[in-house]
Amino acid sequence: MGQLFTNAVQVLGSVGDNTVYTVPDTKTAIVNGVRRTELVGNTPTYIIKLEDESSNLFYLTPPITVVAYSTATVFDRPFTMGEKEKIVVNTTAANEFDFFFAILENDRGSRNLYRNVMTDLTTTDSTALYTVPDGKTAILNSWRITNTNALAAAASYVYVTNAAGTDFVWNSGTIAGYTTVQTVSRPHVMREKEKIKIKAGTANYLHSVASLLEITITEV
């Protein structure tokens, strides 16, 4: 599998959405680190989003207002992107943020595949986000859930389901308005036919972004 370490560095030159990086054709990408700096001594706000091939946007962060002249690392875990997906950063002020994304691009391949699952939870039903395919093992590397509503909290119930259909609680709790939680502190291995599922306490509040590596099982 061909790999290329690269970066995307950009001063956000426009108010609103700025496209910072697009995954090339036939590639997947792992965003290993994100740094941001406020450049001019103000307190602007930003949001980091992922855009899928159908131009749907999913929040990776809520709106975050920063301290003047501050620098920070944004994410505590890497996240995965599929081909043609985009990183979009929204800002309330032009030419006040400098962003640096450290990225590893991989050939898409067939045996080992990096992928993500992005979901806007529009109902309060239990929703199966991902099932490990037959003949595969999956490693769940990151699972971020963002409450995109500014004013109200929302409950979140996260499950891992075994091949027999039994649910096990992975994470549960209430996510405050404009807040993100990372439910994975260390990578989690999943076997074929196992699932990750989520149930929102309130519809249309939560965005879920799960990053995984699928590995083809080989005979010893």
C-alpha positions in Angstrom: 0.0 0.0 0.0 1.5 3.3 -1.1 1.7 6.0 1.6 2.4 9.7 1.5 2.9 12.0 4.5 1.7 15.5 3.6 0.1 18.5 5.2 -2.6 21.2 4.6 -1.6 24.6 5.8 -4.0 27.5 5.3 -4.8 31.0 6.7 -8.6 31.1 6.6 -9.2 33.9 4.1 -13.0 34.1 4.1 -15.8 34.4 6.6 -17.9 31.2 6.5 -16.8 27.9 5.1 -13.3 27.4 3.8 -12.2 24.1 2.1 -8.8 23.2 3.5 -8.2 19.7 2.1 -9.7 17.2 -0.3 -8.8 13.5 -0.3 -7.4 12.6 -3.8 -9.1 10.0 -6.0 -8.2 6.4 -5.1 -6.9 7.5 -1.7 -7.9 7.5 1.9 -6.4 9.8 4.4 -5.6 9.8 8.1 -5.6 13.2 9.8 -3.0 12.7 12.5 -2.9 16.2 14.1 -4.4 19.6 13.8 -3.0 22.9 15.2 -4.5 26.3 15.0 -3.3 29.8 15.8 -5.1 33.1 16.3 -3.1 35.6 14.4 -4.2 39.2 15.1 -5.3 39.5 18.7 -9.1 39.0 18.4 -11.4 36.2 19.7 -13.0 34.7 16.5 -14.9 31.4 16.4 -14.3 28.3 14.2 -16.0 25.0 13.4 -14.3 22.0 11.7 -16.5 19.9 9.5 -16.2 17.0 7.1 -18.0 17.1 3.8 -18.9 13.8 2.0 -19.1 13.2 -1.7 -22.8 14.3 -1.7 -21.8 17.7 -0.1 -23.3 16.8 3.2 -21.5 18.5 6.1 -20.9 16.8 9.5 -19.5 18.6 12.6 -16.2 17.4 14.0 -16.3 20.3 16.5 -18.9 22.6 17.8 -18.3 26.4 17.4 -15.2 27.2 19.4 -14.3 30.7 20.4 -10.5 31.2 21.0 -8.3 33.4 23.1 -6.4 36.2 21.3 -3.0 35.1 20.0 -3.5 31.5 21.3 -2.3 28.3 19.8 -3.8 24.9 20.4 -3.9 21.3 19.3 -7.5 20.6 18.3 -8.0 16.8 18.3 -6.9 14.1 20.8 -7.3 11.2 18.3 -6.6 10.8 14.6 -9.6 10.6 12.3 -10.0 9.0 8.9 -11.3 10.3 5.6 -12.5 8.6 2.4 -11.6 9.6 -1.2 -13.1 12.9 -2.3 -14.1 13.9 1.2 -13.2 17.4 2.4 -12.1 19.2 5.5 -14.1 22.4 5.8 -13.3 25.0 8.4 -15.9 27.7 9.1 -14.8 31.0 10.7 -16.4 34.2 11.9 -13.5 36.4 10.8 -11.2 36.4 7.7 -7.4 36.2 7.9 -7.4 35.6 11.7 -6.8 31.8 11.9 -3.8 29.8 10.7 -4.6 26.0 10.5 -2.1 23.2 10.1 -3.4 19.6 9.3 -0.8 16.8 9.3 -2.1 14.0 7.0 -1.1 10.5 5.9 -2.5 9.6 2.5 -2.9 5.9 1.6 -3.7 4.0 -1.6 -7.3 2.9 -1.2 -6.4 -0.8 -1.6 -8.6 -3.8 -1.0 -7.1 -5.8 1.8 -6.8 -3.0 4.4 -9.1 0.0 4.1 -9.3 3.1 6.2 -12.8 4.5 6.3 -15.2 6.7 8.3 -18.9 6.6 9.0 -20.6 10.0 9.2 -24.2 10.2 10.5 -26.6 13.0 11.2 -28.9 11.5 13.9 -32.4 12.6 12.6 -34.4 10.3 14.8 -34.3 8.9 18.4 -34.3 5.3 17.1 -31.4 3.1 17.7 -29.2 3.4 14.6 -26.7 0.8 13.4 -23.8 2.9 12.0 -21.4 0.2 10.9 -21.2 -3.6 10.6 -17.8 -5.4 10.2 -18.0 -7.2 6.8 -17.5 -11.0 6.5 -13.9 -11.9 6.4 -12.8 -8.7 8.0 -11.6 -7.4 11.3 -12.1 -3.7 12.1 -10.2 -1.4 14.4 -12.3 1.5 15.7 -9.8 4.3 16.1 -12.0 7.4 16.8 -15.6 8.1 17.4 -16.6 11.7 17.9 -20.2 12.8 18.7 -21.0 16.5 18.5 -24.2 18.3 19.8 -24.8 20.9 17.1 -27.6 22.7 19.1 -26.4 25.7 21.0 -29.1 25.8 23.6 -30.0 22.3 24.7 -28.3 19.2 25.9 -28.9 15.8 24.3 -28.6 12.3 25.6 -26.3 9.8 23.7 -26.4 6.0 24.1 -23.5 4.2 22.3 -23.3 0.5 21.8 -21.1 -2.3 20.5 -23.2 -5.3 19.3 -21.7 -8.7 19.0 -22.4 -11.2 16.1 -25.2 -12.7 18.1 -27.0 -9.4 18.3 -26.4 -8.6 22.0 -25.8 -4.9 22.7 -23.1 -3.8 25.1 -23.0 -0.2 26.3 -19.8 1.5 25.1 -20.6 5.0 26.3 -23.7 6.9 27.5 -24.4 10.3 29.0 -25.6 13.8 28.2 -23.8 16.0 25.7 -24.2 19.7 26.5 -25.1 22.2 23.7 -22.2 23.0 21.3 -20.0 20.2 22.8 -18.1 17.3 21.4 -17.2 14.0 23.1 -14.6 11.5 22.0 -15.9 8.0 23.0 -12.6 6.2 22.1 -9.6 6.6 24.3 -7.7 3.6 22.9 -8.3 1.7 19.6 -10.9 -1.0 19.9 -10.9 -4.3 17.9 -14.1 -5.5 16.3 -14.7 -9.0 14.8 -16.8 -9.8 11.7 -20.5 -9.1 12.0 -20.1 -7.0 15.1 -21.7 -3.5 14.9 -21.5 0.0 16.4 -24.8 1.6 17.2 -26.0 4.9 18.6 -29.3 6.2 20.0 -29.9 9.9 20.4 -32.1 11.3 23.2 -33.2 14.1 20.9 -33.5 14.1 17.1 -31.5 16.5 14.9 -29.0 17.4 17.6 -26.1 14.9 17.2 -23.5 14.4 14.5 -21.5 11.1 14.8 -18.2 10.6 13.0 -16.5 7.1 13.5 -13.1 6.3 12.0 -12.1 2.7 11.3 -9.5 0.4 9.7 -10.9 -2.7 8.0 -8.4 -5.6 7.8 -8.8 -8.7 5.7 -8.5 -11.9 7.8 -5.8 -14.2 6.5 -5.4 -17.9 7.1 -2.3 -18.9 9.2 
